[in-house]
Structures are given as C-alpha cells and as structure tokens.
Amino acid sequence: MDAFGAVIFARALTVGLRRGMFESVAGRPLALEELSRETGLSPDGIRLLADACVAGGYLKCRKGKYRASAEAKKWLVKDSGTYLGDLIYYFDSLNTRLAGLDYSLEHGKPREPYYASFTDSEWETYVRGMANLARLLMPDVIRRIRLPAGGGRILDLGGSHGLYSLECCRRFPECTAVVMDFAPALRWAAAMNTGEPGTRVSLSAGDILTAPLPAGQDAVFMFNILHGFDEETNRKLIARASGALRRGGSMYILDQMTGTGQRSLLSRFMPLMVGLNLMNEIGGNAYSVPLIREWCAEAATFRVMPLRFPGVTMIQATNWRGRGKAQSPGA
Ligand SMILES: C[S@@+](CC[C@H](N)C(=O)[O-])C[C@H]1O[C@@H](n2cnc3c(N)ncnc32)[C@H](O)[C@@H]1O
C-alpha cells in the first residue's frame, strides 16, 4: 500500500490544483460534466480524479454533485490563509527527481546538485513552496524567538522568502534583518515584497558558506538549512554563524530532526523522508539533536523545542549568557 498510492495521489492532487478543480467546487457543488468543462479534463479523467479526491478526503460527492471538503477549503483553495498548493507544486517537482534515488543513496549525493540546474520558474516554485510552509509554521516558530526589547539585529541565513524576518520586524519596531540567499531565490522574495523600503528587511545575495557575514547579530536564523549540507559543512556553518553573534546572541535552528525523543510515528517518519529527499536533491541528510548539539559545542545554553508540526524541532543555542532582558516577538 505504501509503495503504490502515495506518489500517484500526490501527482493527482497536483493536477487538481493546476486545473483549479478545488476552487471550482469550493463555493458550489458541480456535476462531473461542469467540472470537466471547468478543468478541461476528459469526462473519464475528471471522474477518476474527482472520485480519488473523494476517497482521499478532499472532495465530497452527494447526488452526483462534487464539492470541496473542509480539508480542501483549508489547504487547497488559493484564498485560504493556510493554502499549501505552492508547497504541493514544489513536492511535485521533487517527485520528478526520485528516479535518481538509487544513485543518490549509493553515492551519498545526486548525480547533479539541484540548484545548479534550476530554471527561474523552478526557483519560483521553490521559494513560493517554502513560503507556504513558513506561513504554516509561523505562529509556532515566532513565539519561541527571543530578541532584545525593541528589536535587535537578525541574520537570516538561507532565508529565501524572508517571511520569518519580516514577521519579527513587523512585531518589533526597532528590529532589522538581513536575509542572505542565492540571487535567484531573492528575486522571488522581492517579487513577494520582502525587502520593500519600510519593512527593515534587506536582501543580501551571497553564498552563506563563504560570503562575509555581518557581525554583532542578536539572532542568526538557520531554518531548514542544515538538512541540505553534509556534517563537515554544518560544523563550519555553525562556527561561522556563531562568530556573527554578539555576546548573548542566539542561533536559532529549525529543521526536521531525528533523536528528539518524540514518540508519534509521524514525528519519527517525517524527518527520515526529508533526509531521503535531501540526499537525493543535494547530498543532504536528516540530523539528530545530539549531533547538532555537538556542532554547537561553544553554546552555553541549548534549548530544544519540538514544534506542533510532526518532526519539526527548533533549537536555540546561545553562546554566552545574555545580559539584559530578551523579549519574545510573539509576546
Ligand atoms: C529549504 S530552503 C529554507 C528557506 C527558509 N529558511 C525557510 O525555512 O522557509 C533553503 C534555502 O537555503 C538557500 N541556500 C542553500 N544553500 C545556500 C548557500 N550555500 N548560500 C546561500 N543560500 C543557500 C536556498 O536557496 C533556499 O532558499
């Protein structure tokens, strides 16, 4: 069962999204002929797709008419605040690369690293997908970040869309942030209004492994970054991040981590799926909390905070005990 349905259903959902099927039936129930016209799918095609979505819980069917379920309205309809369609498009792009998994697991990395071959539209899919996920995690993440009263300086390494930095600056009137990422990612961040004058967020194009990092930071974010690198690179990256902090400043690491002590099947399963995917994409992996603690050996305090989303954990590592009062932007 695991081997058959998962990828097929994922791709079917993607077709439904691309054809606007969930929007079509979000407001009113439609018969298959109408849905066929609206989506441009053949009568047999739409019947299969719609019935698969009924069985999967995303559509309801009553007296031959189909409508979006509550789940679909929450996750798959564009004007929902919790829309995840862009993330699903990104997952679909990952699925197309899975033919190389065998090679990647044999060699510990893919035949070709994936950013190098990204087109501009693939960068857009990537940045928008990550932005969907960030919006989902935002409330849980933001309340765990401690900044000095008024704000402070944030360096958001591999920050992509920059939404976490934007939110901190929105909540703290004196907060400023620099989002560092590859130039094509930042082009799409800018298209989503990150870095607009007045947001106090600036976009800095550069390689986070080699570019000089601005010093004296109150917080350095590494959100969904470590899983993309090997152990040696992560050790060096954490040393660089730690060198960019002021006394008492903190590194915040967010990732799918193993070894968190969480018991649920999903919390143990999801980080490993992320690890398999990342090894296939870029030679990355899923790392354990004890290993990350080792990389942060200089830290005086190390707080581990599992989030509500299965498998996602946040770590705060502070180099020296801070002076003065820190305040949460979520407060
Ligand atoms: C998985 S995304 C995470 C985005 C964001 N931090 C979040 O959590 O939503 C990883 C980001 O790191 C960036 N990245 C990876 N390696 C990088 C490098 N060597 N230099 C700069 N950016 C890098 C990618 O372009 C991508 O935007």
The ligand as a Gaussian input file, in Angstrom:
#p B3LYP/6-31G(d) Opt

LIG

0 1
 C       14.844000      24.674000       2.393000
 S       15.037000      26.345000       1.977000
 C       14.642000      27.151000       3.506000
 C       14.130000      28.547000       3.329000
 C       13.747000      29.266000       4.630000
 N       14.856000      29.376000       5.539000
 C       12.604000      28.531000       5.306000
 O       12.808000      27.845000       6.315000
 O       11.483000      28.601000       4.805000
 C       16.810000      26.501000       1.929000
 C       17.265000      27.857000       1.418000
 O       18.670000      27.945000       1.600000
 C       19.252000      28.501000       0.437000
 N       20.651000      28.040000       0.363000
 C       21.103000      26.773000       0.337000
 N       22.441000      26.747000       0.262000
 C       22.840000      28.042000       0.244000
 C       24.111000      28.661000       0.175000
 N       25.239000      27.938000       0.124000
 N       24.154000      30.013000       0.178000
 C       23.005000      30.746000       0.201000
 N       21.764000      30.207000       0.285000
 C       21.697000      28.870000       0.305000
 C       18.376000      28.002000      -0.698000
 O       18.490000      28.810000      -1.851000
 C       16.997000      28.063000      -0.057000
 O       16.382000      29.300000      -0.273000

